[in-house]
Amino acid sequence: MNFFSMVILISLTPVVFASEDVAPAAPARKSLEATKASDSASRVKASSEDTKLSGSAEQSGKSLESNKPADSANSLEKPLESKELANPARFGKITLKDPLDEVSFWSQQLSEHALFLHLGIEDAALKKRGLEIHKKFENFRKGMNEKNLDQVLPLTRELRAYKMDVVKQLNAGKWIGWIFPSFAKHITKELDYFVDKLNNVPYSPEDEAHFWNHINSDHAAFESHLFDPYERDLSQQANDLSEKINQLPDSEEDMFIHLSLTAAEELDQFNKEGRKLSKANKLQSVIHPVLMDHVIREGERSKKILSELDKAGMSEDATDKDTEEDIADNDTE
């Protein structure tokens, strides 16, 4: 194996700059799959008694599910091993009215997920599967049009099965390469979110904020592992950003979304500054340009979605205020 290949593999060890073993500096967080959702109708913190590990040794990381009501219909509540998430019916036909944007974005991300697994895995059979799936996604993307978008679903189902095979082997303690269990779980959660979208599964504004906060918090935590050990200041900044996003306070929905957007913007600025320094050879790290672009692309996606939700919330507030003023005026008359 040449040096360049080793650098790529090393870069994947901390679960890539793009995308769930939490950085050591953020021990308070429970993994997504490690925690079951609370029975409360409101977001509550999961206690240690509510925690159930899904075969993984990881004990840290704040669960996305622990902050969500247990009756959610989307994948945020469900463990990766849920039969419902692997149900063939989820991969049959796109029901989302205008799916082009979702498919265009996530087909690239999923293609790169397969590539990252291929590069980071040493097990021959699993390594080969990753490359084959990556090539299938790339062929789909080259010929993608509005009439053949449904073709992404069987590819996505194949990729999910592959990711879960990786997760199961890692959870069993098998060394198959330079991939952490948390990375495989993280990218599987992203895939499930994409399939939810194609199936038109409801996501409230708060659901969206929780999903993207979790993704962004992980991204920041992972970055600290990719910097050279002597880049202590940058590593600390990344960990601080991760914890800041992870600890966003429970609040009224509009405020929560606004705080989430502000944090996403801060992380995006940090990431882009890192890319700029890397290109200028002023940043010591093992970050591959593809990985850097991958995470920045997702960060920009989170900003776009949260910004739209933030504007919608402000518009509703303004309408409600006008209505209240009209009622008050009528009462005065």
C-alpha positions as CSV (number, residue, x, y, z in Angstrom):
1,M,0.0,0.0,0.0
2,N,1.5,3.4,-1.0
3,F,1.7,6.4,1.3
4,F,-1.2,8.2,-0.3
5,S,-3.5,5.2,0.3
6,M,-2.4,5.1,3.9
7,V,-3.2,8.8,4.3
8,I,-6.7,8.2,3.0
9,L,-7.2,5.3,5.3
10,I,-5.9,7.2,8.3
11,S,-8.2,10.0,7.5
12,L,-11.2,7.6,7.6
13,T,-10.1,6.3,11.0
14,P,-11.7,9.1,12.9
15,V,-14.9,8.5,11.0
16,V,-14.0,11.2,8.4
17,F,-14.2,14.9,8.5
18,A,-17.5,14.4,6.7
19,S,-19.4,12.3,8.9
20,E,-20.1,8.4,15.1
21,D,-17.6,7.6,17.7
22,V,-17.5,10.9,19.5
23,A,-14.4,12.8,20.1
24,P,-12.8,12.2,23.5
25,A,-13.4,15.8,24.4
26,A,-17.2,15.3,24.3
27,P,-17.8,12.3,26.6
28,A,-21.3,13.4,27.6
29,R,-22.9,12.4,24.3
30,K,-24.6,9.0,23.8
31,S,-24.6,7.3,20.4
32,L,-27.7,7.5,18.1
33,E,-28.3,3.7,18.3
34,A,-27.2,3.4,21.9
35,T,-30.3,5.1,23.3
36,K,-34.0,4.4,23.0
37,A,-36.4,7.3,22.8
38,S,-38.0,8.5,26.0
39,D,-41.7,7.7,26.6
40,S,-42.3,11.3,27.4
41,A,-44.2,13.4,24.8
42,S,-41.6,16.1,25.2
43,R,-37.9,16.0,24.7
44,V,-36.2,14.7,27.8
45,K,-32.7,13.6,28.7
46,A,-32.4,9.8,28.6
47,S,-31.1,8.3,31.9
48,S,-28.7,5.5,32.1
49,E,-31.5,3.1,32.8
50,D,-33.2,4.0,29.5
51,T,-30.0,3.3,27.6
52,K,-29.7,0.2,25.6
53,L,-26.6,-0.6,23.6
54,S,-27.1,-2.0,20.2
55,G,-24.1,-4.4,20.4
56,S,-21.6,-1.6,20.3
57,A,-18.9,-1.0,22.9
58,E,-19.3,2.7,22.6
59,Q,-20.8,4.4,25.7
60,S,-20.5,8.1,24.8
61,G,-22.5,10.5,22.7
62,K,-25.8,12.2,23.2
63,S,-28.7,10.4,21.5
64,L,-30.8,12.1,18.9
65,E,-33.7,9.8,19.9
66,S,-33.5,10.8,23.6
67,N,-34.6,14.3,22.6
68,K,-37.6,13.2,20.5
69,P,-41.1,12.0,21.4
70,A,-41.5,8.3,21.2
71,D,-44.4,8.4,18.7
72,S,-42.4,9.9,15.8
73,A,-43.1,8.2,12.5
74,N,-39.7,9.0,11.0
75,S,-36.4,7.2,11.3
76,L,-35.0,9.4,14.1
77,E,-36.7,7.3,16.7
78,K,-35.7,3.9,15.4
79,P,-32.6,1.8,16.0
80,L,-30.6,0.9,12.9
81,E,-31.5,-2.8,13.4
82,S,-35.2,-2.0,13.1
83,K,-36.9,-4.3,10.6
84,E,-39.1,-1.3,9.6
85,L,-36.1,0.6,8.3
86,A,-35.0,-2.3,6.1
87,N,-38.6,-3.0,4.9
88,P,-38.5,-3.5,1.1
89,A,-41.6,-1.3,0.9
90,R,-39.5,1.7,1.8
91,F,-37.4,1.1,-1.3
92,G,-40.2,0.5,-3.8
93,K,-41.3,3.8,-5.3
94,I,-40.7,7.5,-4.6
95,T,-43.8,9.2,-3.3
96,L,-42.3,12.6,-2.7
97,K,-43.8,15.1,-5.1
98,D,-40.6,16.8,-6.3
99,P,-37.8,14.4,-5.5
100,L,-35.1,15.7,-7.9
101,D,-33.3,17.9,-5.3
102,E,-33.2,15.2,-2.7
103,V,-32.0,12.6,-5.2
104,S,-29.4,14.9,-6.7
105,F,-27.9,15.8,-3.4
106,W,-28.0,12.5,-1.5
107,S,-27.1,10.2,-4.5
108,Q,-23.7,11.9,-4.5
109,Q,-23.3,11.7,-0.7
110,L,-24.3,8.0,-0.7
111,S,-21.9,7.3,-3.6
112,E,-19.1,8.8,-1.6
113,H,-20.1,6.8,1.5
114,A,-19.6,3.6,-0.4
115,L,-16.2,4.9,-1.6
116,F,-15.1,5.8,1.9
117,L,-16.0,2.4,3.1
118,H,-14.1,0.8,0.2
119,L,-11.0,2.8,1.0
120,G,-11.2,2.3,4.8
121,I,-11.9,-1.5,4.8
122,E,-9.3,-4.2,4.5
123,D,-11.6,-7.2,4.5
124,A,-11.4,-8.2,0.8
125,A,-15.1,-9.1,0.3
126,L,-16.4,-6.0,2.0
127,K,-13.9,-3.8,0.3
128,K,-15.0,-5.1,-3.1
129,R,-18.7,-4.5,-2.4
130,G,-18.0,-0.9,-1.5
131,L,-16.4,-0.2,-4.8
132,E,-19.0,-2.0,-6.8
133,I,-21.8,0.0,-5.1
134,H,-19.9,3.3,-5.6
135,K,-19.6,2.5,-9.3
136,K,-23.4,1.7,-9.5
137,F,-24.2,5.1,-7.9
138,E,-21.9,6.9,-10.3
139,N,-23.5,5.2,-13.3
140,F,-26.9,6.2,-12.0
141,R,-25.8,9.8,-11.4
142,K,-24.4,10.1,-15.0
143,G,-27.7,9.1,-16.5
144,M,-30.0,10.6,-13.9
145,N,-33.1,12.4,-15.1
146,E,-36.6,13.1,-13.8
147,K,-38.0,9.9,-15.4
148,N,-35.6,7.4,-13.8
149,L,-35.3,8.7,-10.3
150,D,-36.9,5.6,-8.8
151,Q,-33.8,3.7,-9.8
152,V,-32.0,5.2,-6.8
153,L,-34.1,3.2,-4.4
154,P,-32.8,-0.3,-5.1
155,L,-29.3,1.1,-5.1
156,T,-30.0,2.7,-1.7
157,R,-31.4,-0.5,-0.4
158,E,-28.3,-2.4,-1.5
159,L,-26.1,0.2,0.1
160,R,-28.0,0.0,3.4
161,A,-27.6,-3.7,3.5
162,Y,-23.9,-3.3,2.9
163,K,-23.6,-0.6,5.7
164,M,-25.4,-2.8,8.1
165,D,-23.1,-5.7,7.4
166,V,-20.2,-3.4,8.2
167,V,-22.0,-2.3,11.4
168,K,-22.7,-5.8,12.6
169,Q,-19.1,-6.9,12.1
170,L,-17.8,-3.9,13.9
171,N,-20.3,-4.4,16.7
172,A,-19.1,-8.0,17.0
173,G,-15.6,-6.7,17.7
174,K,-14.1,-7.8,14.4
175,W,-11.3,-5.8,12.9
176,I,-12.2,-5.3,9.2
177,G,-10.2,-2.1,8.5
178,W,-9.9,1.5,9.5
179,I,-13.5,2.2,10.1
180,F,-15.1,3.0,13.5
181,P,-18.5,1.6,14.3
182,S,-19.7,5.2,14.8
183,F,-18.8,6.2,11.2
184,A,-20.8,3.3,9.7
185,K,-23.8,4.1,11.9
186,H,-23.6,7.8,11.1
187,I,-23.7,7.3,7.4
188,T,-26.5,4.8,7.7
189,K,-28.6,7.3,9.7
190,E,-28.1,9.8,6.8
191,L,-29.3,7.1,4.4
192,D,-32.4,6.5,6.5
193,Y,-33.2,10.2,6.5
194,F,-32.9,10.3,2.7
195,V,-35.3,7.3,2.4
196,D,-37.7,9.0,4.7
197,K,-37.7,12.0,2.4
198,L,-38.4,9.9,-0.7
199,N,-41.3,8.2,1.1
200,N,-42.7,11.6,2.1
201,V,-42.4,10.7,5.8
202,P,-43.3,13.7,7.9
203,Y,-40.6,15.8,9.5
204,S,-41.6,18.7,11.7
205,P,-39.3,21.8,11.8
206,E,-38.1,20.5,15.1
207,D,-37.3,17.1,13.6
208,E,-35.2,18.7,10.9
209,A,-33.3,20.8,13.5
210,H,-32.6,17.7,15.6
211,F,-31.3,15.7,12.7
212,W,-29.0,18.4,11.4
213,N,-27.8,19.4,14.8
214,H,-26.8,15.8,15.4
215,I,-25.0,15.6,12.0
216,N,-23.2,18.9,12.5
217,S,-22.2,18.1,16.1
218,D,-20.7,14.9,14.9
219,H,-18.8,16.5,12.1
220,A,-17.2,19.0,14.4
221,A,-16.3,16.3,16.9
222,F,-14.7,14.2,14.2
223,E,-12.6,17.0,12.8
224,S,-10.4,17.2,15.9
225,H,-9.2,13.7,15.1
226,L,-8.1,14.7,11.6
227,F,-5.9,17.6,12.5
228,D,-2.2,16.9,13.3
229,P,-1.8,16.4,17.1
230,Y,0.1,19.6,17.3
231,E,-2.8,21.6,15.8
232,R,-4.2,21.8,19.4
233,D,-6.0,25.1,19.0
234,L,-8.0,23.9,16.0
235,S,-8.8,20.6,17.6
236,Q,-10.1,22.4,20.7
237,Q,-12.2,24.7,18.6
238,A,-13.7,21.8,16.8
239,N,-14.6,20.0,20.1
240,D,-16.0,23.2,21.5
241,L,-18.2,23.7,18.4
242,S,-19.4,20.1,18.7
243,E,-20.4,20.5,22.3
244,K,-22.0,23.8,21.6
245,I,-24.3,22.3,19.0
246,N,-24.9,19.2,21.1
247,Q,-25.9,21.3,24.1
248,L,-28.3,23.7,22.4
249,P,-31.0,24.3,25.1
250,D,-34.5,23.1,24.8
251,S,-36.6,26.0,23.9
252,E,-39.6,27.2,22.0
253,E,-39.6,25.8,18.5
254,D,-38.8,29.0,16.6
255,M,-35.9,29.9,19.0
256,F,-34.5,26.3,18.8
257,I,-34.4,26.5,15.0
258,H,-32.8,29.9,15.0
259,L,-30.1,28.7,17.5
260,S,-29.6,25.7,15.3
261,L,-29.1,27.8,12.2
262,T,-26.6,30.1,14.0
263,A,-24.6,27.1,15.1
264,A,-24.6,25.6,11.6
265,E,-23.4,28.9,10.2
266,E,-20.5,29.0,12.7
267,L,-19.5,25.5,11.9
268,D,-19.7,26.1,8.2
269,Q,-17.4,29.1,8.5
270,F,-14.9,27.0,10.6
271,N,-14.9,24.3,8.0
272,K,-14.4,26.6,5.0
273,E,-11.6,28.4,6.8
274,G,-10.0,24.9,7.4
275,R,-10.3,24.1,3.7
276,K,-8.8,27.5,2.8
277,L,-5.8,26.9,5.1
278,S,-5.4,23.3,3.8
279,K,-5.2,24.5,0.2
280,A,-2.6,27.1,1.2
281,N,-0.6,24.4,2.9
282,K,-1.1,26.2,6.3
283,L,-2.9,23.4,8.0
284,Q,-1.3,20.1,9.1
285,S,-3.8,17.3,8.9
286,V,-4.7,14.0,7.1
287,I,-7.9,15.5,5.6
288,H,-8.5,14.4,2.0
289,P,-10.0,17.0,-0.2
290,V,-13.0,14.7,-1.1
291,L,-13.7,14.3,2.6
292,M,-13.5,18.0,3.2
293,D,-15.8,18.8,0.4
294,H,-18.2,16.1,1.5
295,V,-18.8,17.5,5.0
296,I,-18.9,21.1,3.7
297,R,-21.6,20.1,1.3
298,E,-23.7,18.6,4.1
299,G,-23.1,21.7,6.2
300,E,-24.4,23.9,3.5
301,R,-27.4,21.7,3.1
302,S,-28.2,22.1,6.8
303,K,-27.8,25.9,6.6
304,K,-30.2,26.0,3.6
305,I,-32.9,23.9,5.3
306,L,-32.6,25.6,8.7
307,S,-32.6,29.0,7.1
308,E,-35.9,28.3,5.3
309,L,-37.5,27.0,8.5
310,D,-36.2,30.1,10.4
311,K,-37.7,32.4,7.8
312,A,-41.0,30.5,7.8
313,G,-41.2,30.7,11.6
314,M,-40.6,34.5,11.6
315,S,-43.2,34.9,8.9
316,E,-45.8,33.0,11.0
317,D,-44.9,35.1,14.1
318,A,-45.4,38.3,12.1
319,T,-48.8,37.0,10.9
320,D,-49.9,36.1,14.4
321,K,-48.8,39.5,15.7
322,D,-50.8,41.3,13.1
323,T,-53.9,39.1,13.9
324,E,-53.6,39.9,17.6
325,E,-53.3,43.6,16.8
326,D,-56.4,43.5,14.6
327,I,-58.4,41.7,17.4
328,A,-57.2,44.3,19.9
329,D,-58.2,47.1,17.6
330,N,-61.7,45.6,17.1
331,D,-62.1,45.2,20.8
332,T,-61.2,48.8,21.3
333,E,-63.8,49.9,18.8
